[in-house]
């Protein structure tokens, strides 16, 4: 993996990644000449026992611009720069101009509930310079590189003493709130372990203490033996519809052997994980013959320096589709009670996805 680090005119860092050497002389660009001086803050929710972040300036972020004003396209006119420089590289990572968390946030307001600086970090990860592409249609070598990039970012940002959790994710489609349609994802780096991964980690820890093994690795083994919900499987990775899916067409992707985070992936695990991930993405698109909306979230060990043998790197896909022409949104029982109500069986959606033949060399 080749890396080149640059600085944008407004002071934000830009890191370029490629499988091949990156030419010297590339210049970081930005549509913004001056720093944002973003200052988000946290407020404690006493009934839910969790932090909520506030960043009102995000109301001014770029929202679904026309193609000619795509801020994630490579700069073609120096007089009208975008966030991406022209040049020969594959993946770019830069600080979000409109972050919900900022390392230098300070002086939160004094309120009737506890407040704190939102001392985290938010990054944008641009998967390709091609605005018409999609993660599903990128070559396997690019997806493997992306897995390495996520590992590098986790190590770099997670190494800061107050960052406790690093969460890479991709929102795809207007149905899940995407504001820019150029293929990209984000990385949120939190000064605490957020409530969802914290609850998962607690379950993994309890299982490990009782059984001496990884909950998710054991689930993967059982799913492989059963086979009814498996979408992809090889020696090092597996993708399956979980038997406890809360969303229609929910899929989990993970290494089959213990692996706590992206940095711990071996080259064979990374190659298999890329194949598993691309298989799922292609099946989603081909099942509906159109781009399939989803939230793809990657969970890994906290960055607190502990070993965490209980936890397993894995991805969870949350697609909004319920049937081929209706959307699944959170309703009363999900939002108010936190209990999900499903009207389609995981075995049914797994069977539908299993019937979709895909070509992992598909780049069209």
N, C-alpha and C positions, 0 to 999 in steps of 0.2 A: 504494500500500500504506500503510495506517494502522497505527501502532504505539503501544502504551501500555505503559509499564514500571512494575511494582509490586514490592513486597517482601513475602514471606510472613512470618507470625509467627515462624517459626524461622530467619529471616534469608536464606532462599533467594530469588533473584530470579525473577520471573514476567514474561514478556513476552507481550502479547496482540497479535494481528495480524488485520486485516480489510481487505476491499476497500472498505468504507464507514467513515466516521468512527465511532470507538468512544466511547460516552458517557462523560463524566467521572463520577467518584465511585465507580468500581468498587473493591472491596476485595479484596486477595489473601487467600486462605484456605489452610489447611493442617490436616490431622488431627493434626499434631505441633506442640506449643508451643515445644519446645526444639531447639537445633541438634543434628545427628547427630554432629558432630565426627568425620566419617569420615576414616580414615587408612590407605588401602590402600598397598601397597608392591610393588616389582618384584623378581623374582629372575631371574638370568641362567641360561639353559639352555645349558650348554657344548657339548652334542652337536648341538643344533639351531641354535645361534648366534642365539638370539632371547630377548626378554624375556617373562616370564610374570607376570601381575598377580595379587595375592592380596588378597582383601577378605572375610574370614570373617564380618563382620557382615551380609553379604548373605543369609545363611541366615535372617535374620529379616524379609526383605521380604515384602510382601503377595503371597499366592499363590492365584490363582483364587478370589476371594471371590464370594459370592452377589450377584446384581444389586443388592439393596438396600444393599450395602456397597461399591459400585463407587467407588474413590477417584478415578477420572477423570471421573465424572459431575459436572455442575454442582451446586454446593451449594444445597440446598433448605431445609435446617434449620440456621440459624447455630449451634445448640447441637451439631451434629454435622457440622462442616465437612469437605469433601473437598479435593483438590488444585486444584479448578477453581472459580473464583468464578462466581456468577450474573451474567448481563449479556449484552449484545449484541456478540459478537465471533465470529470464525470459527476461528482457530487459536491455541493456547496453547503456550508453551515455558517449561519450568521446570527447574531443576537437579534431577537425580535424587537422591532421598533416600538411596539405597543405591548409591553410585557405585563402579565398579571402578577409576576414576581420579579424583583430586581435586587441584585446583590447589595447595592448601595442605598436601598430604601431606608428612610429615617423619619424620625419625629412623627409617629402616628398620632391621630387625634385622641384626646381624652374624652371618653364616653362613659355611659352607665354600664357597659360591658367591657371586659379586658380587651386591649388592643396591643398590636405589636408591629414592628416593621416587617414587610413581606420580603425578607431577605433570602429569596430564592433566585432562580435564573430560568429564562425562557429562550429557546433557540428555534430557528427555522431550518429544516433540512430539505434542500431541493434535490430531488432524486435524479433529474435529467434536465438538459437544456431544451428539450423538445416539449413545447406546451401541449401537443396533441397526444403525447404518450400517456402511459399509465404504469403503475408498478407491476401490474400483471403482465405487461408486454415488454418489460425490460429483460435483457439477457440474464441468464443465471449468474454470470460473472459480476454483473452490476448489483444484483441482489446480495451476493456474497460480500461484495464491497460495502454495501449498506450495513450489513450485520457487523462488519469490522468498524465502520464509522460509529455506529451506536456504541460499540465497546470503547472506542477511543474517547467519545464524548463522556461516557459514564465515568471513565477513569479520570479524565481531566477535571470535570466539574464536580463529580462525586468526591474528588480528593480534597476539596475545600472543606474546612473543618465543620462548618455549620450546615452543609448540605447532607441530608439524611436519606433522600430517596430520589432516583432518576427514572423518569417514566417517558420512554419514546412512544409516540402514537401517530396515527394517520386518520384524519377525517376525510372521507371521500363522498362527494355528492352534496347538492344543496339540501337534500332531505335530512342530513345530519349537521347542517349549519356551516358548510364550507363557504368561505368568503372569497377565496382565490382558487380557481380550478386548475392551475398549473400543478403537475404532480409534485407534491411535497408533503412533509410531515412536520411534527414539532417534537421538541423535547422539553418537558417541564422538570425542573430540579427543585425539590422542596426542602425547606428547613426542618421538616418533620416527616414522619411516615403518614401519608394520607389515610383516611378511614377505610377505604376499600382494600388497598394492599395490606393495611395493618390487620384487618379482620382475616384476610387470607393467610397472612403469616402466622397469626395466632392458631388457626386451624392446622396449618402445616407443623407448627412447633408441637402442638399437643399430640398429633399423630406420630411424629418422630420420637417423642418421649415414650410413647406406648409401644411402638413397633420397631424402633431403631432403623427405620427406612423412610424414604421420601413418599409422601402422600401422592404427589403427582406422578412420580415414576411408577409407583404401584398401580395407579389408575391407568397409566399408559400401557403397562404390562397386561392388565385385565382387559382393556379395550382391544389390544392386539390379539389376545386369545379368543375373545368373543367374535370380533370382526364385523359385527352388524353395523357399526357406526363409523368404521375406519374409512377415511378418504385417501390417505397416503401412508405408506409405511416402508421403511427400509432399515438397515442395520443401526442407523444413528438418529433417526427422526420419525415422528408420527404426527398425523393430523386426523382429528376425529370430531364428530358431533358428540358433546358430552351427554351422558344419560340424564343429567340434571339441567339441561339447557334452559335458560330463562328467556331466550330470544329465539324466534324461528330462524333456522339456518345458522345458529351460533356454532362456531368451530373453534377448537383449541389446537394450537400447534406448539410442539416442544421437542427438545432432544429426548431420546429414550433413556439415556444414561444420565447420572447426576451432573448438573451444571448450574451453578448458582446465578451466573450473570453473563453478559455478552463477552466480557474479557476472558472468561473461563472456557469459552468455546474452543475446541480443537479444530484444525482444518477439516477433518472428515465430518465432524458435527456441523460445522458451518455450511459445508457443501450440501449435506443432506437437508439441513433446515431451509436453505434457499430453495431446494426442489420441492419440499413440502409446502412452503409458503406460496410459491408460484402455482402449484397444483390447485390449491384452494382458491386463489384469486382468479385463475382461469375458469374453474368450475362455476364460480359465482357469475362471471360475465356470460359464459356460454349457456347457462341454464335459462337466462332471461333474454339472451341475444341483445343485451344492451349494458352499458356501464352500471354496475351494481353498487349502491351506496352502502357504506359500513363505517364503523369505528373499529380500528385495529389498535389494541393496546398491548404493550409488552411489559410484563411484570418480572422483576428480578430482585435479588437480595438488596437490602438497605446498604447504604455506603457508610456504615458506622465502624468499619474495621473489623467486625466480628466475622467468624467463619460461616455461619448460617448453613450448616449441613442439611437443615430441614427444608430449605426452600429450593425451588426449581425455576429456572428461566422458562417462561412460556408466553405465548400470545393468546389473547382472546378476541375473537371477532364478534361485534355486536351489530348485526344488520337490522335495519328497520322493517324489512319486508315480512309480511305475514303470509300472503299468498301472491300469486303472480300479478295481481292488480290492486292490492290493498296494502296500506302501510300499518305497521305496528308501532304505536306510540305508548308511552307510559300512561296508564289510566289510574283510576281512584285507588285500587288496592296496591298498585306498585308505588305510587307517589305518597300516599297517605300512610300506608301500613308497612311498605317495604317488602310485601310478599307478592311475588310475580305469579300471574295467572296465565297459563299456556293453553291454547286450544288446538295445538298441533303437536304430535309426538316427535321426539328426537329421532326415533327410528324411521319415521316417514320422511323427514327432511334429509336424513343421511342417505336413505335409499335414492331419493331424487338426485342428490349430488353425486352419488356413486355411479349413476348411469351416464354421467357426462364425461365423454372422452376428451382428453386434452393432450396437446403437444407442447412439451416443455421448451422446445426450441422456437415456439411461436413468438415472434417479435412484431407481428403486423398489427 
